[in-house]
């Protein structure tokens, strides 16, 4: 208990001045900026060196935005042979399109096609911080469409337009909106349904998993200076268990131009066969067959499990979810959240983000980290196949030239061994970067 408490406090202290909320506030304000980035360098993947050419521009025109990610690798030890991995399966050539979007998550109309970096439905009790990009080589083309008609609206998400995999949505209704009464006019009732139709990608098996839920939300204060919301969620995984959660969130967007703060605290109660935030940041890994050790299951005769099968081993438990996010002086922008279920081994899930632009003149920093299967404080800092991480440090030598080092840790599927394994990439590069 002491280690879990220290872990949660450490996340809060490290990310203690914060403006991102799980439902789509953008503290980094990246989707409103335009950049033209491109460069060349070296990449080391599993000890093999590649010459790398990249082009990653992002363009924003009002509510419209598009981002590209063109990365070409040539094997230095095989006569600069083009590395086809990532282009021969999955999205193929469409992997060059990182995203096309209209609006932002909090707008009345928001849509996005391509990479899903932190997809969330409702308060995140069923789907929170889901990404379809955990496997960096074989990226998928996802789709999001949210429309708010004031009195009612919906959120929707699909993970892969090239194949029917994860598909879900949430409908919400504000029954008292037209009364105009303070506070209660914003009362909201929501219903969510989501399904992964084929987790193991084999049509011969019938291993689909579905989840549905109901939620209530009541904004107590809703002004441009302060937002606070009380909410409650209930969810049920079909043919398995159910759970519920009660929470409060508060959001202060700007305090005298110095900093913004977002905080969220949620108490969760889970029945047998239920996991909160089932569709999480590493679900793309967990939906496949993994070693029983990954799920902390030590039963004779059980060597591998999918996440859906793991539900049969999950007992009744309770836990907590906490999140902090925000910005300082517009220079440091941070996000941190952590969840844990008491009595359930290795149930901790951590998500961290940090960015700094020009806090130190000409220096740019970016860090993202997702980790599941956390059991002890030591696990937080251990990179393994439960982890996805990326760190970038860059120095602007001239107006438009940046020397940087990129470190990426993700997972890949080893077709020879038929199992997932971690993959490490180290990429020094020189880039042309011009904001406009």
Buried (B, 14 or more C-beta within 10 A) or exposed (E): EEBBEEBBEBBBEEBBBBBBBBBBBBBBEBBEEBBBBBBEBBBBBEEEBBBBBBBBBBBBEEBEBBBBBBBBBBBBEEEEEEBEEBBEEBBBEBBBBBBBBBBBBEBEBBBBBBBBBBBBBBBBBBBBBBBBBBBBBBBBBBBBBBBBEEEBBBBBBBBBBBEEBBBBBBBBBBEBBEEEEEEEBBBBBBBBBBBBBBBBEEEEEEBBBBBBBBBBBBBEEBEEEEBBBEBBBBBBBEEBBBBBBBBBBBBBBBEEEEBBBBBBBBEBBBBBBBBBBBBBBBBBBBBBBBBBEBBBBEEEEEEBBBBBBBBEBBEBBBBBBBBBBBBBEBEBBBBBBBBBBEEBEBBBBBBBBBBBBEBEEEBBBBBBBBBBBBBEBEBBEEEEBBBBBBBBBBBBEEEEBBBBBBBBBBBBBEEEEEBBEBBBBBBBBEBBBEEE
